[in-house]
Amino acid sequence: MQLKASLGSAIARLAADQVPSPRLNAELLLMFTLNCDRAYLFAHPERELTAEEQSRYDAALAERARGVPTQYITGHQEFWGMDLIVTPAVLIPRPETEHVIESVLELQTSDLRPRTLYFEPKGPRSEVRGQMSGVLRILDVGTGSGCIAIALAKEFPHAEIHATDISAAALEVARANAARHQLEKRIQFHQADLLQGLNISGLDFVVSNPPYVGESEEDQVQLEVRKFEPRDAVFGGPTGVEVIARLLPQAYAALRPGGWLVFEISGTIANAVQHLFIASESWENVRLIPDLQSIPRVVRARKRKV
Ligand SMILES: C[S@@+](CC[C@H](N)C(=O)[O-])C[C@H]1O[C@@H](n2cnc3c(N)ncnc32)[C@H](O)[C@@H]1O
């Protein structure tokens, strides 16, 4: 069959199976099958697919039609401009998690503004940040694919970066991703329940995209997420804030005075998270930062200096 016809029937098949964005998914799976980019699909509509290519394409479409996310079929997801490997052992990195990176960059830049006087801004922006920061120390809790830790390692080339996950399988993927981006020597991975047993203190940042969906809302979660993404990566306990409630005191103990905790939340748990901070005197400058749709998306809080 010719490429254009094969793509057309794939779109119809995915649409019939009620797969969202059938055209996009059919294109992505064809690009994966042919190992090509989108431009190639449109430049070669009459290219004949071999029987072997068509059969691999059909297999990928069948997986997608039964609900497997495209990223688990192709094994890839882009995050912060980087191509990352994903397997069913890790949450598929979401674009909204990039707000965590943006918040750290913003805080680090504003925290260091007075010190910029001492540096010659010669290198690229991220290089300068690294130089300004001295040894910036960051911990990513629940690293999954490693997306946050790897993005921060890129942004802060001189920082000391640690990353934890409770899942050994997730850490394997994170390590592979770090190696793929030549950052394996820059990030120390630890298998741990949050920060337990890490013996790390004096951190400038603790960052996290913790599991924060409440088990009580399970039936409102997309079926694809429920069926195919790791349960421990998605659900944070009966109400969704249980993991965050444990994270707060552990992060506090590991941060230096004036250090920042930055983590992702959803609008659903925003009030409950605010209450966790109200109940504690340990933090200052607590802010819930909305995303472009005005949904609270990132929390940042500073460990009191005294
Ligand atoms: C929402 S996912 C985030 C993954 C990745 N950081 C991202 O943003 O895509 C949460 C991650 O936390 C890990 N996790 C869950 N409970 C944990 C715990 N108690 N201690 C450490 N990691 C945990 C899960 O295995 C999962 O990889």
The ligand as a MOL file (V3000), in Angstrom:
LIG
                    3D

  0  0  0     0  0            999 V3000
M  V30 BEGIN CTAB
M  V30 COUNTS 27 29 0 0 0
M  V30 BEGIN ATOM
M  V30 1 C 4.4010 11.8500 39.0290 0
M  V30 2 S 5.7820 10.7840 38.8110 0 CHG=1
M  V30 3 C 6.9880 11.9670 38.2870 0
M  V30 4 C 8.0830 11.4120 37.4460 0
M  V30 5 C 8.9730 12.4940 36.8290 0
M  V30 6 N 9.6280 13.2910 37.8340 0
M  V30 7 C 8.1520 13.3990 35.9360 0
M  V30 8 O 7.9500 14.5620 36.2860 0
M  V30 9 O 7.6840 12.9360 34.8860 0 CHG=-1
M  V30 10 C 6.2000 10.4240 40.4660 0
M  V30 11 C 7.4380 9.5690 40.6700 0
M  V30 12 O 7.6420 9.4250 42.0720 0
M  V30 13 C 7.9850 8.1030 42.3720 0
M  V30 14 N 7.5490 7.8550 43.7580 0
M  V30 15 C 6.3160 7.5600 44.2280 0
M  V30 16 N 6.3340 7.4400 45.5580 0
M  V30 17 C 7.6070 7.6700 45.9390 0
M  V30 18 C 8.2770 7.6740 47.1930 0
M  V30 19 N 7.6220 7.4300 48.3270 0
M  V30 20 N 9.5970 7.9340 47.2110 0
M  V30 21 C 10.2830 8.1790 46.0710 0
M  V30 22 N 9.7150 8.1830 44.8360 0
M  V30 23 C 8.3840 7.9310 44.7910 0
M  V30 24 C 7.2760 7.2540 41.3520 0
M  V30 25 O 7.9280 6.0030 41.2000 0
M  V30 26 C 7.3660 8.1610 40.1200 0
M  V30 27 O 8.5060 7.8690 39.3760 0
M  V30 END ATOM
M  V30 BEGIN BOND
M  V30 1 1 1 2
M  V30 2 1 2 3
M  V30 3 1 2 10
M  V30 4 1 3 4
M  V30 5 1 4 5
M  V30 6 1 5 6
M  V30 7 1 5 7
M  V30 8 2 7 8
M  V30 9 1 7 9
M  V30 10 1 10 11
M  V30 11 1 11 12
M  V30 12 1 11 26
M  V30 13 1 12 13
M  V30 14 1 13 14
M  V30 15 1 13 24
M  V30 16 1 14 15
M  V30 17 1 14 23
M  V30 18 2 15 16
M  V30 19 1 16 17
M  V30 20 1 17 18
M  V30 21 2 17 23
M  V30 22 1 18 19
M  V30 23 2 18 20
M  V30 24 1 20 21
M  V30 25 2 21 22
M  V30 26 1 22 23
M  V30 27 1 24 25
M  V30 28 1 24 26
M  V30 29 1 26 27
M  V30 END BOND
M  V30 END CTAB
M  END
